[in-house]
Amino acid sequence: MDKPNFRKRHQGLIPLVGGISVYAGICFTFGIVDYYIPHASLYLACAGVLVFIGALDDRFDISVKIRATIQAAVGIVMMVFGKLYLSSLGYIFGSWEMVLGPFGYFLTLFAVWAAINAFNMVDGIDGLLGGLSCVSFAAIGMILWFDGANQPRNLVLCDDRRHPAIHHA
């Protein structure tokens, strides 16, 4: 049970099962799908580390330096082993493509860290994490659908090999 403290402003004791429940649902979904999902094991491993650290943090209040270091390590593992990083922002400023070069690794690391912490901030508000996740991933899915990435495997994890903003080796 989660108790209020200087970081947590909720009232009363709150059960700490949100992140674990979401992760269990994702693992179950990955287990029943019958088509190839790129980087599924990498995704589950990285997410598992984050869930484990989140559970430890809920229990023992881990310092922000340790949590940020582990989140950065997860982002680096994703970039190194999955070769998943932002190589381009596409044609965001008009007719020329904004290629990021080596800066793409730093931007990806920041984006991963920001996404982890943005979702973590709303995790304590009942049901809000699930709703925000659905809206965010539905929006990404619609963008990819209109971009031509309308195969089922692309919609599951918003993975698109042809999208200019995501580099896959």
GUFITOR-484360 format. One line per 5 residues: number of its first residue (from 0); their letters; for each residue x, z, y of N, C-alpha, C. Coordinates in steps of 0.1 Angstrom, whole numbers. Atoms other than C-alpha are relative to their C-alpha. Example, Ala and Ser with C-alpha at 12.3 -4.5 7.8 and 13.67 -1.06 7.14 Angstrom:
<lozas>
0> as> 9 0 -12 123 78 -45 9 0 12; -9 0 -11 137 71 -11 -8 8 11
</lozas>
This chain:
<lozas>
0> mdkpn> 8 0 -12 0 0 0 9 0 12; -7 1 -13 12 -9 35 -5 10 10; 3 -10 -10 13 19 60 4 -4 14; -4 4 -14 13 14 98 13 7 4; -12 -5 -6 46 19 116 3 -7 13
5> frkrh> -3 6 -13 64 7 147 -1 -15 0; 1 14 2 64 -29 133 -14 -5 -3; 13 4 6 30 -29 117 -11 8 7; 10 -7 -8 0 -21 140 -13 1 -6; 13 -1 6 -28 -22 115 -5 14 -2
10> qglip> 6 -13 2 -51 7 109 -2 3 -15; 2 -4 14 -51 25 75 10 -7 -10; -9 6 10 -35 15 42 -6 -14 -4; 3 13 3 -35 -22 34 7 -4 -13; -6 5 12 -29 -37 -1 10 -11 3
15> lvggi> -10 9 -2 3 -57 -3 1 -11 -11; 1 10 10 -7 -86 -25 -2 -14 5; 3 13 -6 -12 -115 -1 10 -11 -4; -11 10 3 22 -133 -6 1 -2 -14; -1 1 15 23 -125 -43 -11 -9 -5
20> svyag> 12 7 4 -12 -139 -47 2 -15 3; -2 14 -4 -4 -171 -28 10 -7 -9; -11 5 8 28 -176 -48 -5 -2 -15; 5 1 13 10 -170 -81 -10 -12 -1; 8 12 -1 -16 -196 -71 7 -13 0
25> icftf> -9 12 -1 11 -221 -63 6 -3 -14; -6 2 13 28 -215 -96 -10 -5 -10; 11 5 9 -5 -219 -115 -3 -14 2; 3 14 -3 -12 -251 -97 11 -10 -5; -11 8 5 23 -265 -105 -1 -1 -15
30> givdy> 1 0 14 17 -255 -141 -11 -9 -6; 11 8 5 -15 -275 -145 0 -14 4; -1 14 -4 -7 -307 -127 7 -8 -10; -6 9 11 1 -336 -150 8 -12 6; -8 11 -6 21 -358 -126 13 6 6
35> yipha> -13 -4 -5 57 -356 -113 -1 5 15; -1 -5 -13 62 -335 -82 15 2 3; -14 -1 -3 96 -340 -66 4 14 5; -6 -13 -4 117 -309 -62 -8 12 -3; 9 -11 3 91 -287 -78 7 13 -4
40> slyla> -8 -12 4 116 -263 -94 8 6 11; -7 -5 -12 136 -261 -62 -9 8 9; 10 -6 -9 105 -253 -42 -4 14 -6; 4 -13 6 94 -226 -67 11 10 0; -11 -10 -1 128 -210 -68 2 5 14
45> cagvl> -2 -4 -14 132 -209 -30 -12 9 4; 12 -8 -3 96 -196 -26 0 13 -7; -1 -12 7 102 -171 -53 9 10 6; -9 -9 -7 132 -157 -35 -6 6 12; 6 -5 -12 112 -154 -3 -11 10 -3
50> vfiga> 10 -9 4 83 -137 -21 6 13 -4; -7 -12 5 107 -112 -38 5 8 12; -5 -7 -12 124 -104 -4 -11 6 8; 12 -5 -7 90 -101 12 -5 13 -6; 5 -12 8 79 -76 -15 10 12 2
55> lddrf> -10 -11 -2 112 -56 -11 -1 5 14; 1 -4 -14 107 -56 27 -12 8 2; 12 -8 -1 72 -43 23 2 14 -5; -2 -13 7 84 -15 1 11 8 7; -12 -8 -5 118 -6 17 3 -3 15
60> disvk> -3 4 -14 117 -21 53 15 -5 1; -13 6 -1 148 -44 49 3 -4 15; -4 3 -13 167 -50 81 -2 -15 3; 2 14 -4 160 -82 101 12 -9 -3; -12 8 2 196 -93 97 1 -5 -15
65> irati> 0 4 14 194 -93 59 -11 -10 -3; 11 10 2 160 -111 59 4 -13 6; -3 13 -7 172 -137 84 11 -7 -8; -11 6 8 204 -143 63 -6 -6 -13; 5 5 12 184 -147 31 -9 -12 3
70> qaavg> 9 12 -4 159 -171 49 9 -12 3; -9 11 -2 189 -191 61 6 -6 -13; -6 4 13 204 -192 26 -10 -9 -7; 10 8 6 171 -205 13 -1 -14 6; 0 12 -7 171 -232 39 12 -9 -3
75> ivmmv> -13 7 4 207 -242 31 -1 -5 -15; 2 4 14 199 -243 -7 -9 -12 0; 9 11 0 170 -266 1 7 -13 5; -7 11 -6 192 -289 22 11 -5 -10; -12 4 9 222 -289 -3 -5 -6 -13
80> fgkly> 4 4 13 204 -291 -36 -11 -10 0; 11 10 -1 173 -310 -26 2 -12 9; -3 10 -10 189 -331 1 -12 -3 9; 12 0 -8 159 -323 22 3 5 14; -3 -4 -13 166 -322 59 -6 -11 10
85> lsslg> 5 9 -10 154 -338 91 12 -9 5; -10 9 -4 175 -369 97 -4 -8 13; 5 7 -11 153 -384 124 -13 6 5; 12 -4 -5 125 -375 147 -9 -12 2; 8 12 -1 112 -411 145 0 -5 14
90> yifgs> 0 7 -13 101 -429 176 -8 9 10; 7 -10 -8 90 -398 194 0 -3 15; -2 3 -14 102 -410 228 -2 -14 4; 3 14 -3 91 -446 227 5 -9 -10; -4 11 9 107 -477 212 13 2 -7
95> wemvl> -13 -2 7 140 -462 200 -2 13 -9; 0 -10 9 144 -440 170 10 11 4; -9 -11 -3 158 -405 176 6 5 -12; -8 -4 11 184 -401 149 7 12 3; -5 -13 -3 196 -366 146 15 2 -4
100> gpfgy> -14 -2 5 229 -370 127 2 14 -6; -3 -13 5 246 -337 118 -9 11 6; 9 -9 -7 223 -319 143 -13 2 -8; 12 -1 8 195 -325 118 0 12 -10; -2 -12 9 209 -298 95 -4 13 8
105> fltlf> 3 -12 -8 207 -272 123 -15 0 4; 15 0 -4 172 -283 134 -8 3 -13; 8 -3 12 160 -282 98 1 15 -3; -2 -14 3 175 -247 93 -9 8 10; 9 -7 -9 157 -236 125 -14 -1 -3
110> avwaa> 14 2 3 124 -252 115 -4 8 -12; 4 -8 12 125 -236 81 -1 15 3; 0 -14 -4 133 -202 96 -13 3 8; 11 -2 -8 106 -206 122 -13 -1 -8; 12 1 8 80 -217 97 -2 13 -9
115> inafn> 0 -12 9 88 -188 73 -6 12 9; 3 -11 -9 85 -163 102 -14 -1 6; 13 3 -6 54 -179 118 -11 4 -10; 10 -4 10 35 -176 85 0 15 -4; -2 -15 3 49 -141 79 -7 8 10
120> mvdgi> 6 -8 -10 36 -129 112 -15 1 -2; 14 0 2 0 -138 103 -4 5 -13; 3 -4 14 2 -126 67 -8 13 0; 7 -12 0 -10 -92 76 -15 0 5; 14 2 -5 -43 -105 91 -8 -6 -11
125> dgllg> 7 4 12 -68 -107 63 -5 -14 1; 5 13 1 -74 -143 53 5 -10 9; -5 9 -10 -57 -158 83 11 -9 -6; -11 8 5 -26 -170 64 -5 -12 -8; 6 11 8 -47 -190 39 -6 -11 9
130> glscv> 6 10 -9 -67 -206 67 9 -8 8; -10 7 -7 -38 -215 88 8 -9 -8; -7 9 9 -19 -229 58 -8 -12 -3; 9 12 3 -49 -251 49 -1 -9 12; 1 9 -11 -52 -264 84 13 -7 2
135> sfaai> -13 7 -2 -15 -271 88 3 -10 -10; -4 10 11 -10 -288 54 -10 -11 0; 10 11 -1 -43 -308 59 4 -9 11; -4 9 -11 -30 -321 92 12 -8 -4; -12 7 4 4 -330 77 -5 -11 -10
140> gmilw> 5 9 10 -15 -346 48 -7 -12 6; 7 11 -7 -37 -367 72 10 -9 6; -11 9 -7 -6 -379 91 7 -9 -11; -7 8 10 11 -390 59 -10 -10 -6; 9 10 5 -21 -406 46 -1 -12 9
145> fdgan> 0 11 -9 -24 -427 77 13 -8 1; -13 6 0 13 -435 74 2 -8 -13; -1 8 12 6 -450 40 4 8 -12; -4 -8 11 16 -421 18 -12 6 -6; 13 -4 5 -17 -419 0 0 1 -15
150> qprnl> 0 -2 14 -6 -414 -36 -1 15 -2; 3 -15 2 -17 -380 -51 13 8 0; -12 -8 -1 19 -368 -55 5 3 14; -4 -2 -14 25 -372 -18 -9 10 7; 9 -9 -6 -6 -353 -9 2 15 -5
155> vlcdd> -1 -13 5 2 -323 -31 9 9 9; -10 -8 -8 33 -311 -12 4 -7 13; -3 7 -12 33 -336 17 14 -6 -1; -13 6 3 64 -352 1 -1 -15 1; 1 15 -2 69 -388 13 14 -6 2
160> rrhpa> -13 6 0 100 -408 5 2 -10 11; -2 11 -10 93 -434 32 -2 5 14; 2 -5 -13 86 -411 61 13 1 7; -13 0 -6 114 -415 87 5 14 4; -5 -13 -5 115 -378 97 5 8 -11
165> ihha> -5 -8 11 123 -366 62 10 -9 -8; -10 7 8 155 -377 44 0 5 -14; -1 -3 15 155 -379 6 11 -8 -5; -11 8 6 186 -390 -13 -5 -7 -12
</lozas>
